[in-house]
């Protein structure tokens, strides 16, 4: 799945955080999450021998979201993948985001 997104933490006026890099970090995580969900969707479709262009596939396969940071693939109303969700680890020096099965 997607490579981890890592950002260095900075100290500004005694406060440790992402500060000016927060928006870039959030965007990178959102983009990586979307790409991961797309890959899960394609893997699920292809594992069944289908393509996105087959009749009825788009009606049978969908992405179910539980908030902004959690998703799974559903086929014919039934879960086809486990929930995948954001996982964030913060150390003293950096913050790392990954998208993993729950």
Beta strands, then each sheet from edge to edge (+ up, - down):
strand 1: 5-8
strand 2: 10-12
strand 3: 15-17
strand 4: 61-65
strand 5: 70-75
strand 6: 78-79
strand 7: 84-90
strand 8: 94-101
sheet 1: 1+ 8- 7+ 5- 4+
sheet 2: 1+ 8- 7+ 5- 6+
sheet 3: 2+ 3-
end
